[in-house]
Amino acid sequence: MPSQPPQAPPPRPWLKVCGLRQPQQAAAVARLGADAIGVIAVPASPRHLEPELRPALFAALAAAHPACLGVLVVADPQEAELPDLMADRGHRVVQLHGDESVQRCRQLRQALGPDMQLWKALRIRHPDDLQRAEAYAGCVDALLLDAWVPDQLGGTGHRIPLEWLQGFRPALPWWLAGGLSPERVAPALQGLAGCGPDGIDVSSGVERAPGDKDLARVADLVTALAPFRQDQHT
């Protein structure tokens, strides 16, 4: 029997919906068209999901849409936390959302093994912060840019000024986060025409409450994103 050709990756920009807490909701979001779904492993976050509950969510996600990436979002993980970051817990990506240095990213990549993707979030407070991006090329698989907010690591609804991102073309894929919603995604991508992100990351913009997604809002987001994904190839 001839082998099946490899499945083409989804057109960009990809869609990640972050901060899920309920397995059935994660499965529904995946079926609506998300390319990645994030689970928060930061205890201080209102969207935090306890370690013992994460495998069931990732299993439901994989059953609903096997190509959708399960992403575990952590901040400055310590050695004692590494067992919860391994691939046997169901996720396929670890997203670092703390103050992890390039050296620490290299250490974590080695510890987690070749089958785990590693993404690094950069909280952008000033345009000069974008210069840090190139340092992470070669030690992580992708970057995620989020707005800097004091004492909050993400899901704040704050946006990076689009003019800061004009001409931003790092040497690795990048996701745009912060303040995106069904109403704001088209203006944001239009404002970044020619240098837009490889993916967008949405959390509070499609929520009823922290960790509780509004599926109608997610569907509206997928619809708003569709014109930007037509006739595009990775």
C-alpha positions, 0 to 999 in steps of 0.5 A: 500500500503506498504511503500517505503524503504528509499532511500540509500544515494549516495556513498562516496566521495560525490561531491559538486560544489560551487559558482553557480549563474544561476538557469539553470546552477545549475539544469544542474550541479545537473543532472550531478551528484552533491550531493550538490551545493553551493551558496555564500552569502558573498558580497565580493566574486566574486561569490556572489548571492543576497538574492532575487535571491537565492530562484529561484536557489534553486527551479531549483535545487530541481526540477532537482534533489530533493536529491541534497543539496542546500548549502548557504555559509556565513561568520560570519552571524549577527543576522540581516542576520538570516531571509535569512538563514532560510529553507523557502529560499530553501536551506537545509544546511548553511555552515559557512566559517568565524571565527565562534567559537564553541559557535557561531555554537551552537547558530546558530544551535539553531536559524536555527532549527533541519531541517537545516544542519550546516557545518563549514569550517576550513581554514588550514594554518598549520598542527596544525590547524587540531586540531580544528576539534574535537571541532566542533563535536556535534555542526555541521553536517560536516566540510569542509577543505580549504586552508588558503589564506590571505583576501580570504575565498574560491574559490582560487584554493590553495591546502592543502598539502596532507601530512598534512591530513595523518591520519586525521579522525575526529569524523564527516564527512568532505569535502576537498576543495581547488585546486581540478579539474577533473585532480587533484581529482584522485591524491588527493584521491589516496594520501589520501587512507585509510583516505580520505574525505567523500566529495570533494568541487570544485569551480574554478576548473570547471569554465570559470569565477567566478560563471560561471561553464563549464558543460563539466568540471563538467562532466569530474569531475564526470567521474574522481570521479566515480572509487572512488565511486564504491562498497562503502557504507555509 
